[in-house]
């Protein structure tokens, strides 16, 4: 059976990862871009509170332009999920 496996974690903005996964001087605003350069999937528990806004989806897409994550943000925007 052939397929694609996307690995990721449950979230990406963990201060505890600074100095291990994230470089020490990385700004919190740059965590998603750094993460997306290494993983093709991330679980965002955002929707348990409410659907993300179009502004949030657009910002996430802009921070992950070269990754598979960007496709997910585009799909939600195209489906009107914002």
C-alpha positions as a Markdown table, in Angstrom:
| # | Residue | x | y | z |
|---|---|---|---|---|
| 1 | Unk | 0.0 | 0.0 | 0.0 |
| 2 | Unk | 1.4 | 3.4 | -1.0 |
| 3 | Unk | 0.6 | 6.7 | 0.5 |
| 4 | Unk | 1.9 | 9.8 | 2.2 |
| 5 | Unk | 2.7 | 10.0 | 5.9 |
| 6 | Unk | 2.6 | 13.5 | 7.4 |
| 7 | Unk | 4.3 | 13.8 | 10.8 |
| 8 | Unk | 3.8 | 16.7 | 13.1 |
| 9 | Unk | 3.0 | 17.5 | 16.7 |
| 10 | Unk | 0.1 | 18.8 | 18.8 |
| 11 | Unk | 0.9 | 22.5 | 18.5 |
| 12 | Unk | 4.1 | 24.4 | 17.7 |
| 13 | Unk | 4.4 | 27.4 | 20.1 |
| 14 | Unk | 6.0 | 25.9 | 23.1 |
| 15 | Unk | 8.6 | 28.0 | 25.0 |
| 16 | Unk | 10.0 | 24.8 | 26.5 |
| 17 | Unk | 11.3 | 23.9 | 23.0 |
| 18 | Unk | 13.5 | 26.9 | 22.8 |
| 19 | Unk | 17.1 | 25.8 | 22.9 |
| 20 | Unk | 16.2 | 22.3 | 21.7 |
| 21 | Unk | 14.0 | 22.4 | 18.7 |
| 22 | Unk | 13.9 | 26.2 | 18.3 |
| 23 | Unk | 17.1 | 28.3 | 18.2 |
| 24 | Unk | 17.6 | 30.3 | 21.4 |
| 25 | Unk | 17.2 | 33.7 | 19.6 |
| 26 | Unk | 14.1 | 32.8 | 17.5 |
| 27 | Unk | 11.2 | 35.2 | 18.0 |
| 28 | Unk | 7.9 | 33.6 | 19.1 |
| 29 | Unk | 6.4 | 35.2 | 15.9 |
| 30 | Unk | 8.8 | 33.0 | 13.8 |
| 31 | Unk | 8.0 | 29.7 | 15.5 |
| 32 | Unk | 5.4 | 28.5 | 12.9 |
| 33 | Unk | 7.7 | 29.2 | 10.0 |
| 34 | Unk | 10.6 | 27.4 | 11.7 |
| 35 | Unk | 8.3 | 24.5 | 12.5 |
| 36 | Unk | 6.8 | 24.3 | 9.0 |
| 37 | Unk | 10.3 | 24.0 | 7.5 |
| 38 | Unk | 10.7 | 20.7 | 9.4 |
| 39 | Unk | 7.2 | 19.1 | 9.7 |
| 40 | Unk | 4.4 | 18.7 | 7.2 |
| 41 | Unk | 1.5 | 18.6 | 9.7 |
| 42 | Unk | 0.5 | 20.4 | 12.9 |
| 43 | Unk | -2.6 | 19.9 | 15.1 |
| 44 | Unk | -4.2 | 23.2 | 15.9 |
| 45 | Unk | -6.7 | 22.9 | 18.7 |
| 46 | Unk | -8.1 | 26.3 | 17.9 |
| 47 | Unk | -11.4 | 25.0 | 16.6 |
| 48 | Unk | -12.5 | 23.8 | 20.0 |
| 49 | Unk | -13.0 | 27.5 | 20.9 |
| 50 | Unk | -14.2 | 28.8 | 17.6 |
| 51 | Unk | -13.3 | 28.6 | 13.9 |
| 52 | Unk | -10.1 | 30.6 | 13.1 |
| 53 | Unk | -10.7 | 34.0 | 11.5 |
| 54 | Unk | -9.8 | 34.6 | 7.9 |
| 55 | Unk | -7.0 | 36.9 | 9.2 |
| 56 | Unk | -5.6 | 34.1 | 11.3 |
| 57 | Unk | -5.7 | 31.6 | 8.4 |
| 58 | Unk | -4.1 | 34.1 | 6.1 |
| 59 | Unk | -1.3 | 34.8 | 8.6 |
| 60 | Unk | -0.6 | 31.1 | 9.0 |
| 61 | Unk | -0.6 | 30.6 | 5.3 |
| 62 | Unk | 1.9 | 33.5 | 4.8 |
| 63 | Unk | 4.2 | 32.0 | 7.5 |
| 64 | Unk | 4.3 | 28.6 | 5.8 |
| 65 | Unk | 4.5 | 29.3 | 2.0 |
| 66 | Unk | 6.8 | 26.5 | 1.0 |
| 67 | Unk | 5.3 | 23.8 | 3.2 |
| 68 | Unk | 2.5 | 21.3 | 3.0 |
| 69 | Unk | 0.9 | 23.2 | 5.9 |
| 70 | Unk | 0.1 | 26.1 | 3.6 |
| 71 | Unk | -2.2 | 23.9 | 1.5 |
| 72 | Unk | -4.4 | 23.2 | 4.5 |
| 73 | Unk | -4.8 | 26.9 | 5.3 |
| 74 | Unk | -5.7 | 27.6 | 1.6 |
| 75 | Unk | -8.3 | 24.8 | 1.6 |
| 76 | Unk | -10.0 | 26.2 | 4.7 |
| 77 | Unk | -10.1 | 29.7 | 3.2 |
| 78 | Unk | -11.4 | 28.3 | -0.1 |
| 79 | Unk | -14.2 | 26.4 | 1.7 |
| 80 | Unk | -15.2 | 29.4 | 3.6 |
| 81 | Unk | -14.3 | 27.9 | 6.9 |
| 82 | Unk | -13.0 | 31.2 | 8.2 |
